[in-house]
Amino acid sequence: MNIFSRKYLSKEELQTISDAIGEVEKTTSGEIRVVARHQRHRNEKAMSLHDLALHEFYQLGMDKTRDRTGVLILLLFSERKFHIVADEGIHTKVDEGTWENLAARMSVHFKEGKYCDGIVHAVREAGLLLAKFFPRQSGDVNELSNNVVEE
């Protein structure tokens, strides 16, 4: 486990987040990933937060899900920032401002130092949206890992 993870998220909290993703994905064909990063890599310094999140999205193969229904929550602890991106399948279905509203609710938890609670809340809210538009179908498989990516 990275040193920064101990400061923000314990091993048990990382598992809680992974478990929440697993539970949510039982109700939807969508896929949710969480990336917890301490800082940017040297070659990413000039990237916007949105572009960095998209880079992670593609690196994780989230654009290759069957129905294009991936949602990524990127946390960048050194900058005290986070960003949520969704693939085109879900992005075209949700109202404008949906991800910003979800981010604002996450922020409330973060300001209180409750990182795990904020992330789990966001995972569950994203899951509700995914289940509404992309309910689980027979034969659905978990296309992506539920584990939190730590960098």
C-alpha positions as CSV (number, residue, x, y, z in Angstrom):
1,M,0.0,0.0,0.0
2,N,1.3,3.5,-0.9
3,I,2.1,5.9,1.9
4,F,-0.5,8.3,0.7
5,S,-3.2,5.7,1.0
6,R,-2.6,5.3,4.7
7,K,-3.1,9.1,5.0
8,Y,-6.4,9.2,3.1
9,L,-7.7,5.7,2.8
10,S,-6.9,2.7,4.9
11,K,-6.6,-0.8,3.4
12,E,-10.0,-1.6,4.9
13,E,-11.5,1.5,3.4
14,L,-10.1,0.6,0.0
15,Q,-11.8,-2.8,0.4
16,T,-15.1,-1.1,1.4
17,I,-15.0,1.0,-1.8
18,S,-14.3,-2.1,-3.9
19,D,-17.1,-4.0,-2.2
20,A,-19.5,-1.0,-2.9
21,I,-18.6,-1.2,-6.6
22,G,-19.3,-4.9,-6.6
23,E,-22.7,-4.4,-4.9
24,V,-23.7,-1.6,-7.3
25,E,-22.7,-3.6,-10.4
26,K,-25.1,-6.4,-9.4
27,T,-27.9,-4.0,-10.5
28,T,-26.5,-2.7,-13.8
29,S,-24.6,-3.7,-16.9
30,G,-22.5,-0.5,-16.3
31,E,-18.9,-0.5,-14.9
32,I,-17.5,1.8,-12.2
33,R,-13.8,2.3,-11.5
34,V,-12.1,4.4,-8.9
35,V,-8.5,5.6,-9.3
36,A,-6.8,7.1,-6.3
37,R,-3.6,8.9,-7.2
38,H,-1.1,10.7,-5.1
39,Q,0.2,13.0,-7.8
40,R,0.5,13.4,-11.6
41,H,3.3,11.8,-13.5
42,R,5.9,14.1,-14.9
43,N,4.5,13.9,-18.4
44,E,1.0,14.8,-17.2
45,K,1.8,18.2,-15.6
46,A,0.3,20.3,-18.4
47,M,-2.9,18.1,-18.7
48,S,-6.2,19.5,-17.5
49,L,-7.9,17.4,-14.8
50,H,-10.5,16.3,-17.3
51,D,-7.9,15.2,-19.8
52,L,-6.0,13.3,-17.0
53,A,-9.3,11.5,-16.1
54,L,-9.9,10.6,-19.8
55,H,-6.3,9.3,-20.0
56,E,-6.9,7.0,-17.0
57,F,-10.3,6.0,-18.5
58,Y,-8.6,4.8,-21.7
59,Q,-5.6,3.3,-19.9
60,L,-8.0,1.1,-17.9
61,G,-9.9,0.0,-21.1
62,M,-13.1,1.6,-19.8
63,D,-14.0,2.7,-23.4
64,K,-14.2,-1.0,-24.4
65,T,-17.2,-2.0,-22.3
66,R,-20.0,-3.6,-24.3
67,D,-22.5,-0.8,-24.0
68,R,-20.0,2.1,-23.4
69,T,-21.3,2.5,-19.8
70,G,-18.1,3.0,-17.8
71,V,-17.9,5.7,-15.1
72,L,-14.5,6.7,-13.6
73,I,-13.9,8.6,-10.4
74,L,-10.4,10.0,-10.4
75,L,-8.9,11.3,-7.1
76,L,-5.8,13.4,-7.2
77,F,-4.8,13.8,-3.5
78,S,-1.7,16.0,-4.0
79,E,-3.9,18.6,-5.6
80,R,-6.9,18.0,-3.5
81,K,-9.0,17.5,-6.7
82,F,-11.2,14.8,-8.2
83,H,-13.1,14.4,-11.4
84,I,-15.8,12.1,-12.7
85,V,-16.1,11.0,-16.3
86,A,-18.6,8.7,-18.1
87,D,-18.5,6.9,-21.4
88,E,-20.7,8.1,-24.2
89,G,-23.3,5.4,-23.5
90,I,-24.3,6.8,-20.1
91,H,-23.2,10.4,-20.8
92,T,-25.9,10.8,-23.4
93,K,-28.6,9.6,-21.1
94,V,-28.0,11.7,-17.9
95,D,-28.9,15.3,-17.5
96,E,-26.3,18.0,-17.9
97,G,-24.7,18.8,-14.6
98,T,-25.2,15.3,-13.2
99,W,-21.6,14.5,-12.6
100,E,-20.9,18.0,-11.3
101,N,-23.7,17.6,-8.8
102,L,-22.4,14.2,-7.7
103,A,-18.9,15.7,-7.3
104,A,-20.3,18.5,-5.1
105,R,-21.9,16.0,-2.8
106,M,-18.6,14.1,-2.7
107,S,-16.9,17.3,-1.8
108,V,-19.0,17.7,1.3
109,H,-17.7,14.4,2.7
110,F,-14.1,15.3,1.7
111,K,-14.2,18.6,3.5
112,E,-14.9,16.6,6.7
113,G,-12.0,14.3,6.0
114,K,-14.5,11.4,5.2
115,Y,-12.9,10.3,2.0
116,C,-14.2,6.7,2.0
117,D,-17.8,7.9,2.8
118,G,-17.6,10.4,-0.1
119,I,-16.3,7.8,-2.6
120,V,-18.8,5.2,-1.5
121,H,-21.7,7.7,-1.8
122,A,-20.5,8.6,-5.3
123,V,-20.2,5.0,-6.3
124,R,-23.8,4.3,-5.1
125,E,-25.2,7.4,-6.8
126,A,-23.5,6.5,-10.1
127,G,-24.8,3.0,-9.7
128,L,-28.4,4.2,-9.3
129,L,-28.0,6.2,-12.6
130,L,-26.4,3.2,-14.4
131,A,-29.2,0.9,-13.1
132,K,-31.9,3.3,-14.3
133,F,-30.6,3.5,-17.8
134,F,-28.7,0.2,-18.1
135,P,-30.2,-2.4,-15.8
136,R,-28.5,-5.7,-15.4
137,Q,-29.4,-8.2,-18.2
138,S,-29.2,-11.9,-18.2
139,G,-25.7,-13.0,-19.2
140,D,-24.1,-9.7,-18.0
141,V,-20.5,-10.2,-16.8
142,N,-18.3,-8.0,-14.7
143,E,-16.1,-6.6,-17.5
144,L,-13.6,-4.6,-15.3
145,S,-12.0,-5.1,-11.9
146,N,-13.8,-3.6,-8.9
147,N,-10.5,-2.9,-7.1
148,V,-9.5,0.7,-6.5
149,V,-6.5,1.6,-8.6
150,E,-3.7,3.1,-6.5
151,E,-0.9,5.1,-8.0
